[in-house]
Amino acid sequence: MSIEIKGVNKRFGDFVALEDIDVSLPTGQLTALLGPSGGGKSTLLRIIAGLERADTGTVNIEGVDATRMSPRKRNVGFVFQHYAVFKHMTVAKNVAFGLEIRRRSKAEVNARVDELLELVHLSQFADRLPSQLSGGQRQRMALARALAVQPKVLLLDEPFGALDAKVRKELREWLRRLHDEVPVTTVFVTHDQEEAMEVADEIVVINDGRIEQVGTPDTLYDEPANDFVMGFLGEVTRLGDVRLRPHDVEIGLSPDLAGSTSADVLRLIRIGFEVRVVAGTEAGQEVSVVTTRAHARALDLAEGQRVWLTPSVDAATAPAAKSLLAG
Amino acid sequence: MVELGAPAKWAARLLALAYVFLLVGWPVITLAQHTFADGWSSFAETFSDPDVTHALAVTVEISIYAVLINTVFGIGMGVLLVRYEFPGKRLLSALIDLPMSVSPVVIGLALMLVYSGRYGWFGPTLEANGLVVIFNSPGMVMATCFVALPLVVREVVPVLEEVGDDQEQAARSLGANAVQVLRRITLPAIKWAVVYGVVLTLARSLGEFGALKIVSGNLTGQTQTAPLVVEQKYTNFAQNDAYAVSFVLVLISVLCILVVSLLRPKESHS
């Protein structure tokens, strides 16, 4: 295990940012810390980097106790949400910074900088100032700068948060490929569940300063440990006493299936290939259902129609009792 | 921005110009006229007086020390005020602004009370150990530092706040120690603010009068500075000398302002 965090607590005044955090982040993998804003995930990342100090608990990086180590001795690469580029240095100088601090020979620095700029596709921008780059390019430069010192761990704090949707999507695919090429242990913070599921090998869900669940994207989606994880990782609706994903509700025109509930179609929204149906049961419950366009056509769905709803057999469900997020 | 009609625009410009001209332009021009009323020779004659050249040399020397000290102090204080939290921070910030609101004469008197060899709180001890502060250059440098105290700090603080500490954190995570962060990241980021603060400090130090009059003892040929010479010559009816020295002081200030305005456009490039 690469990063071991034990019994970490952190308060800012009266605000409890992290409470009794115990987690192991595996070597060589891409792990996402996922959760809503203010949940403590960035604080945890900054504690791993040494930019913040835990009130209690220990941080162990690659078998070395780093709890009291200063950030400059931890050998971690850190990438900030707003890039934190060195504005007065060229792209090449930015990337070279960590190596020059380590007093590497000029030839070695140049070779490594060339190699890294190649890796992040910025070779032709080596002599430009960061202000002449786009947001996505700046973030790739920041990544190259962090990788230059061959860190044991790469930490990214909402790395794509300040970018527009299209660039964000490109960059996360690129990060995934980069990680496959350069398999350094990587931890990144995000509040975007789609980003976490697409990029990460493993996801740690953090909310209100506590870890809700740790697991692969599939585990989290299919077997959420609690209501919060289920609600945060995807849409949730309610059918009777059961909470489940809208695409796990089967819709039919006759009560063939056991346990089906009758309802009337209230609204129909077609978005590309999928159709969203809102149906009202006799008990007054509004159920969201997502189905394919082909299925909706086959049933010839229309508003006001009587339908029967059934939870699909392999649906991920959670009891609705404590729910705050009923859809 | 408020849109003004053409006549109003011209009226506003005229008013601003007239205000600056009457307050600054005209007096300075008149001063130059009087300086060279008798031609170049009387100007040259003034500066053949060794007491006058000595006073100018003292002013320059004291100013250079004050600028050096206040630059180091100003950058340090700026970093402390912006990057660190500590009890008494607001009080410190207020104290730094104090010299702006207190009359320099009062500052001179206050320094006198503490450091005078005869009745100061601290002065006798220092003098017993061979350090004469009052009526001597250390006291004059202190007085000048005091009056020019806020100039570098107040230039540096807003820039440090605007830059934020992201770059410094990034540098630390890349292995830089405190000195390397300061030298490679913080100083380049606030470079122009420091230059501007230094020029302002220099201009302020060269012109200091009130505090120095008290602290220096105004000893001709020894601790007398250029502004003190101006006053002395003027009250002794040697107006020509007073004008000539004043003109040189104005000239240096104008040069300072020129240097800054030449440097400023570059700021937007970096």
Contacts between the chains, C-beta under 8 A, distances in Angstrom:
chain1	res1	chain2	res2	distance
A	49	B	173	5.9
A	50	B	173	7.7
A	51	B	169	5.6
A	51	B	172	7.7
A	51	B	173	6.9
A	70	B	172	7.6
A	71	B	169	7.7
A	71	B	172	4.9
A	71	B	173	4.9
A	72	B	172	5.3
A	72	B	173	7.1
A	72	B	174	7.5
A	72	B	175	4.6
A	72	B	176	6.3
A	72	B	177	6.3
A	73	B	175	7.8
A	74	B	173	7.8
A	75	B	175	7.8
A	76	B	173	6.4
A	77	B	173	7.1
A	77	B	174	7.9
A	78	B	169	7.4
A	78	B	170	6.7
A	78	B	173	4.1
A	80	B	166	5.4
A	80	B	169	7.4
A	80	B	170	6.4
A	82	B	166	6.2
A	83	B	166	7.9
A	84	B	166	3.7
A	84	B	167	5.3
A	84	B	169	6.8
A	84	B	170	4.1
A	85	B	167	7.4
A	86	B	167	5.7
A	86	B	170	7.5
A	86	B	171	7.5
A	86	B	184	8.0
A	86	B	185	6.4
A	87	B	167	7.3
A	87	B	189	7.0
A	87	B	270	8.0
A	88	B	188	4.5
A	88	B	189	6.7
A	88	B	270	6.3
A	97	B	171	6.9
A	97	B	174	5.5
A	97	B	176	7.7
A	97	B	184	7.6
A	98	B	174	3.7
A	98	B	175	5.6
A	101	B	174	6.3
A	101	B	175	4.7
A	101	B	176	5.1
A	101	B	180	6.1
A	102	B	175	6.1
A	142	B	170	7.6
A	145	B	170	7.6
A	145	B	174	7.0
A	146	B	173	7.7
A	146	B	174	7.5
A	149	B	174	6.1
A	149	B	175	6.4
